Every structure is written in structure tokens, then in C-alpha cells.
Amino acid sequence: MVAFYFQDTDFKLKHKTRIKNWLKLVAESEIFVLSDISVIFCSDNYILDINQRFLGHDYFTDIITFDYTEGDRISGDLFVSVDSVRENAAEYGTEFEDELHRVIVHGILHLIGYDDHTDEDVKVMRSKEDYYLSLFELV
């Protein structure tokens, strides 16, 4: 089950059911089952606090993923900074919703087991993001 929450933001998410169906498709395509996923949309300041308190990092980021996956059942919390997503969209010349979907699927891919620590990891992750973003139009 995918649930959406909002902390320290007045952001309103469009296409909730479509996003849930898309994430289910992503999980199934990777031979996983979508279990309990919480997507928490928040501000830069909120995500900075999470980053400092739980990860010991003192910087802003667009997403923080807490992984509770067991076996093939994907479970976790995705904290998404709406502020950072807006900034990224402007910087990369993309639509806000496209960048938002990229960040969400990025978090799901982390829960599946993909990483982005090396150049090769980043290349694989970006390729997977692009592929799954192309499938969003099909759901």
C-alpha cells in the first residue's frame, strides 16, 4: 500500500491513484511486491532536520529513503522535499511533475536495491529512472 503525507508544505499531489498504480508496476517489473510505502512530501527545512537527526548529514537533499524492505516485499519511508524538486526542475529545464516522479521512482529503486554511490551505479540508476518514467504514461 502506498500512502501520501504532507509535512510543513501546502503542496497538493495530483494523480495519486495513477502514481500508486505506476509504483506497483515498477515493483512488479523488478520482481518485487509493493508493500507499505509512505511518501512524505515536505519542505527543505523539514528534510534538513531529518537528514541531521537521523543520518548525521548537514545538507539539503531532494529525497531521503528509509528502507524497511524484507525479501521481495518493498517497504519504506520516502521523504521528498518539494522545494528541492522545484529547484531541480528549474535547474534541469524539466517540468515539476516529471522531476517529482523521477525523485519518487529514485526512492523506490533504492528500496529495490539500486544504489548511486559510484559513477556506474549512477548510470544504472538514471537508466532505470528514465525507463520507468516512460512507463508512467501507460498507467
C-alpha beads as a LAMMPS data file, in Angstrom:
LAMMPS data file: protein, C-alpha beads

139 atoms
138 bonds

1 atom types
1 bond types

-500.0 500.0 xlo xhi
-500.0 500.0 ylo yhi
-500.0 500.0 zlo zhi

Masses

1 110.0

Atoms # bond

1 1 1 0.000 0.000 0.000
2 1 1 1.249 3.456 -0.875
3 1 1 0.210 6.350 1.365
4 1 1 0.943 10.039 0.863
5 1 1 1.558 12.518 3.682
6 1 1 2.383 16.213 3.827
7 1 1 4.617 17.900 6.417
8 1 1 5.478 21.598 6.544
9 1 1 4.188 22.200 2.998
10 1 1 0.963 23.246 1.316
11 1 1 1.802 21.070 -1.711
12 1 1 -1.107 19.144 -3.246
13 1 1 -0.304 15.934 -5.112
14 1 1 -2.032 15.269 -8.422
15 1 1 -2.800 11.810 -9.824
16 1 1 -2.464 9.842 -6.562
17 1 1 -4.111 6.685 -7.886
18 1 1 -2.089 6.804 -11.086
19 1 1 1.163 7.171 -9.117
20 1 1 0.217 4.213 -6.896
21 1 1 -0.500 2.052 -9.952
22 1 1 2.766 3.157 -11.562
23 1 1 4.828 2.295 -8.480
24 1 1 3.150 -1.113 -8.359
25 1 1 4.171 -1.616 -11.992
26 1 1 7.768 -0.584 -11.176
27 1 1 7.953 -3.047 -8.282
28 1 1 6.450 -5.903 -10.278
29 1 1 8.778 -5.208 -13.211
30 1 1 11.701 -5.706 -10.817
31 1 1 10.111 -8.905 -9.405
32 1 1 9.130 -7.266 -6.115
33 1 1 5.845 -6.742 -4.287
34 1 1 4.864 -3.224 -3.286
35 1 1 4.135 -3.383 0.438
36 1 1 3.935 -0.443 2.863
37 1 1 5.320 2.729 1.298
38 1 1 4.902 6.150 2.881
39 1 1 5.738 9.124 0.699
40 1 1 6.096 12.203 2.877
41 1 1 6.169 15.476 0.953
42 1 1 7.899 18.204 2.941
43 1 1 9.896 21.424 2.868
44 1 1 13.667 21.852 2.584
45 1 1 13.866 22.708 6.285
46 1 1 11.916 19.593 7.268
47 1 1 14.122 17.272 5.209
48 1 1 17.257 19.016 6.510
49 1 1 16.114 18.247 10.051
50 1 1 15.547 14.580 9.121
51 1 1 18.973 14.473 7.448
52 1 1 20.698 15.943 10.510
53 1 1 18.863 13.946 13.191
54 1 1 18.810 10.519 11.591
55 1 1 21.707 10.461 9.134
56 1 1 24.158 12.962 10.613
57 1 1 24.263 14.934 7.346
58 1 1 24.109 18.725 7.391
59 1 1 22.799 19.477 3.911
60 1 1 19.620 19.754 1.873
61 1 1 18.582 16.939 -0.436
62 1 1 15.601 16.127 -2.622
63 1 1 14.864 12.706 -1.095
64 1 1 15.733 10.601 1.918
65 1 1 14.785 6.939 1.843
66 1 1 14.365 4.779 4.926
67 1 1 14.380 1.149 3.852
68 1 1 12.287 -1.486 5.669
69 1 1 12.222 -3.951 2.766
70 1 1 12.182 -7.632 3.679
71 1 1 12.822 -10.182 0.966
72 1 1 10.794 -9.290 -2.099
73 1 1 8.349 -7.009 -0.217
74 1 1 9.289 -3.354 -0.720
75 1 1 8.609 -1.235 2.331
76 1 1 9.928 2.150 3.394
77 1 1 9.508 5.845 4.000
78 1 1 10.351 8.336 1.256
79 1 1 10.810 11.921 2.438
80 1 1 10.589 14.190 -0.603
81 1 1 11.499 17.886 -0.419
82 1 1 9.066 19.690 -2.690
83 1 1 11.313 22.765 -2.513
84 1 1 14.342 20.863 -3.818
85 1 1 12.273 19.165 -6.520
86 1 1 11.128 22.607 -7.732
87 1 1 14.729 23.850 -7.782
88 1 1 15.902 20.723 -9.637
89 1 1 13.164 21.085 -12.252
90 1 1 14.201 24.691 -12.900
91 1 1 17.888 23.791 -12.999
92 1 1 17.421 20.855 -15.389
93 1 1 14.742 22.528 -17.505
94 1 1 12.107 19.884 -16.784
95 1 1 8.510 20.065 -15.681
96 1 1 7.943 19.962 -11.929
97 1 1 5.764 16.827 -12.099
98 1 1 8.350 14.988 -14.229
99 1 1 11.076 15.777 -11.699
100 1 1 8.777 14.804 -8.838
101 1 1 8.094 11.439 -10.450
102 1 1 11.834 10.941 -11.045
103 1 1 12.592 11.551 -7.372
104 1 1 9.824 9.202 -6.217
105 1 1 10.918 6.366 -8.508
106 1 1 14.520 7.025 -7.435
107 1 1 13.460 6.278 -3.862
108 1 1 11.596 3.135 -4.920
109 1 1 14.677 1.948 -6.834
110 1 1 16.745 2.399 -3.655
111 1 1 14.243 0.182 -1.811
112 1 1 14.609 -2.433 -4.559
113 1 1 18.372 -2.385 -4.036
114 1 1 19.821 0.012 -6.589
115 1 1 22.489 2.410 -5.381
116 1 1 24.084 5.608 -6.625
117 1 1 27.475 5.731 -4.931
118 1 1 29.689 5.122 -7.960
119 1 1 29.599 6.532 -11.485
120 1 1 28.464 3.136 -12.770
121 1 1 25.706 2.963 -10.110
122 1 1 24.515 6.429 -11.124
123 1 1 24.429 5.390 -14.782
124 1 1 22.308 2.307 -13.997
125 1 1 20.028 4.271 -11.669
126 1 1 19.456 7.021 -14.243
127 1 1 18.715 4.433 -16.932
128 1 1 16.147 2.736 -14.686
129 1 1 14.581 6.105 -13.793
130 1 1 14.271 7.034 -17.474
131 1 1 12.751 3.669 -18.336
132 1 1 10.158 3.774 -15.560
133 1 1 9.332 7.421 -16.244
134 1 1 8.482 6.386 -19.808
135 1 1 6.036 3.822 -18.396
136 1 1 4.171 6.433 -16.349
137 1 1 2.271 7.417 -19.479
138 1 1 0.968 3.844 -19.792
139 1 1 -0.812 3.738 -16.418

Bonds

1 1 1 2
2 1 2 3
3 1 3 4
4 1 4 5
5 1 5 6
6 1 6 7
7 1 7 8
8 1 8 9
9 1 9 10
10 1 10 11
11 1 11 12
12 1 12 13
13 1 13 14
14 1 14 15
15 1 15 16
16 1 16 17
17 1 17 18
18 1 18 19
19 1 19 20
20 1 20 21
21 1 21 22
22 1 22 23
23 1 23 24
24 1 24 25
25 1 25 26
26 1 26 27
27 1 27 28
28 1 28 29
29 1 29 30
30 1 30 31
31 1 31 32
32 1 32 33
33 1 33 34
34 1 34 35
35 1 35 36
36 1 36 37
37 1 37 38
38 1 38 39
39 1 39 40
40 1 40 41
41 1 41 42
42 1 42 43
43 1 43 44
44 1 44 45
45 1 45 46
46 1 46 47
47 1 47 48
48 1 48 49
49 1 49 50
50 1 50 51
51 1 51 52
52 1 52 53
53 1 53 54
54 1 54 55
55 1 55 56
56 1 56 57
57 1 57 58
58 1 58 59
59 1 59 60
60 1 60 61
61 1 61 62
62 1 62 63
63 1 63 64
64 1 64 65
65 1 65 66
66 1 66 67
67 1 67 68
68 1 68 69
69 1 69 70
70 1 70 71
71 1 71 72
72 1 72 73
73 1 73 74
74 1 74 75
75 1 75 76
76 1 76 77
77 1 77 78
78 1 78 79
79 1 79 80
80 1 80 81
81 1 81 82
82 1 82 83
83 1 83 84
84 1 84 85
85 1 85 86
86 1 86 87
87 1 87 88
88 1 88 89
89 1 89 90
90 1 90 91
91 1 91 92
92 1 92 93
93 1 93 94
94 1 94 95
95 1 95 96
96 1 96 97
97 1 97 98
98 1 98 99
99 1 99 100
100 1 100 101
101 1 101 102
102 1 102 103
103 1 103 104
104 1 104 105
105 1 105 106
106 1 106 107
107 1 107 108
108 1 108 109
109 1 109 110
110 1 110 111
111 1 111 112
112 1 112 113
113 1 113 114
114 1 114 115
115 1 115 116
116 1 116 117
117 1 117 118
118 1 118 119
119 1 119 120
120 1 120 121
121 1 121 122
122 1 122 123
123 1 123 124
124 1 124 125
125 1 125 126
126 1 126 127
127 1 127 128
128 1 128 129
129 1 129 130
130 1 130 131
131 1 131 132
132 1 132 133
133 1 133 134
134 1 134 135
135 1 135 136
136 1 136 137
137 1 137 138
138 1 138 139
